[in-house]
Amino acid sequence: MELLQLWYFREIAHSGHLSRTAEKLHIAQPSLSQMLKRLENELGISLFDRIGKRLVLNENGVIFLKYTDQIFSALNNAKLELAEHTEKKEKQVTLCVSSASLLLPEIVKQIQKADPHIHLRIVKDPKEAEEGLPMLRLYSAAKFSQKIKVKRGDETKQILMKEPIRLLLPKSHPLTEKETLLAEDLKGEPFISLGVQSDLAQIIRTFTGEIVWEPEITTYVDSPAMMRQFLKLNLGCAFVPEYTWYRFAEDTAVLKAVHDLSMERYLIMEWDPDLYQTEAFILCKNIITDYFIKYNRRFRSIEEV
């Protein structure tokens, strides 16, 4: 059994198609098919079920893929650790940020100040990350669940912040004068929202699904900056996080609580515990953790006032 066979098997498992895999690997499809047949003969079992033109992992294949992934993960970790051991330190870290992007410039500034040689690759989707490189993912969710690796006891994620979600209204809106704002008061109001696939939009849908009417979203935007501009045009109101969007559009909008619609989100940092953690990765993780510890203290002091 050769590593090349395992690599090809892994690629087929991920794509589900011989033709697509052969095209990606720049080899002839018959050669790829023969390789898979030799591997299955050597193991004495079939790894895939043939369903039409697709190859779907059977139970044997799922087990074999698990160990194949571990082999390549171990080899990648060896490469990263050896690079550090020989002082050819890997200074690349990927930040996958789908929430709290307004705070990202300050976080990057602190990382660069701590080590200007760290090369950050910032992406929005984990699929954009380069396989095998250390990655920290920042995202938000309506609930938090910690998955513990039973074998090693390593954490896979941590809470950076828990924050309320409030209603943002243009200053000229008549509801800004209402002392106690209720969900019913917002029925029929036009809303501005981040894209439907964004973390924030999905969290808001989780909570607003509990009321008898659905918010009328008339405008979707790609970024907080665009939302700020649309609020200035009085195109609608919006639900936004209270702390990470602190003072967002405060010159043109007012932040208010909806008393019978309690919404909050968890800001979470997640990583792969099976991937070797380089010094650069650990530094970035610690800086982000410390940044939010201080950021949380800031808002606790504001609440006390």
Protein Blocks (a to p, Z undefined) as FASTA:
>chain_A
ZZklmmmmmmmmmnopaklmmmmnopafklmmmmmmmmmmmnopafbdcehjbccddfkl
mmmmmmmmmmmmmmmmmmmmmmmmnopacfbdcdddfehklmmmmmmmmmmmmommbccd
ddfbfklpcghiacddddddfbdcddddfknopafbdcfbdcdddddddfklmklmpmba
cfklmgoiacddddfkbmklmmmmmmmmmpmbdcddfbdcfbfklmmmmmmnonaccddd
fklmgoiaklmpccdddfklccdddddddddfkbccdfklmmmmmmmmmmmmmmmmmmmm
mmmZZ
